[in-house]
Amino acid sequence: MHIILDIFKNLTNAEWINAHGGLYIVMFVIFAETGLFVGFFLPGDSLLFITGMIIANSLSPFGNAAVNLVYWITLISVAGILGNLVGYWFGNKSGHLLMKRPDSLLFKKKYIEQAHEFYENKGGMAIFFARFLPIVRTFAPIVAGMVDMDYKKFLRFNILGCLAWVISMIMAGYLLGEIEWVKKNLEIIVIGLIVVTTGPVLFKMFFGRSKASVKQN
């Protein structure tokens, strides 16, 4: 737990980011959060917001601020798209193995079949909006791969969702990064982003289960 807190603290510190690989480390974190099981705890939203602030307050190596902004948005978006593709590939491979297993108390094939039907009917928007939900964006592509969601459909919404997420978060930080109040209260903003984006997920996890238990009883 202490290690995770340290990672959170460092990844919300612009000076630490600049001293440890700059925005290239942001690319790696976004890739990991959107494609690897171990990346579910990474602070993607707040990190992208801070990335926008870093871009706004740094000198452009291209001599043009707009070109620099587009350059980093493009690279980070590619990292996020590739991350989801890795998650889909992993889910696709592991899903086939799971379907060969007999039903047990914790696993039933009908759950996979139900998920497959969901992703076929509404999976595109699920992949799109998952980008804006911590934890969910890590596992959504894995589940899509497990249930053999149509690859072209997955790829299309993967690209659209990633671009919408990366551009909106980076541009928010870029446009607000020059405001003095934002610079002085960055920690508050980061905490606010975490609460706003993670709150609905946690609420659904805990209270959704409680409602389900009440209905069963």
NORHUBEL-V944894 format. One record per run of one state. SS is the DSSP state (H for helix, E for strand, C for the rest). FROM is the first residue (numbers start at 1). TO is the last residue. Records with the same first field share a line. If there is no record, write none. Layout:
# NORHUBEL-V944894
SS: FROM-TO ; FROM-TO
This chain:
# NORHUBEL-V944894
C: 1-1 ; 12-13 ; 20-22 ; 36-36 ; 40-43 ; 57-64 ; 100-108 ; 131-135 ; 147-150 ; 177-179 ; 185-185 ; 217-217
H: 2-11 ; 14-19 ; 23-35 ; 37-39 ; 44-56 ; 65-99 ; 109-130 ; 136-146 ; 151-176 ; 180-184 ; 186-216
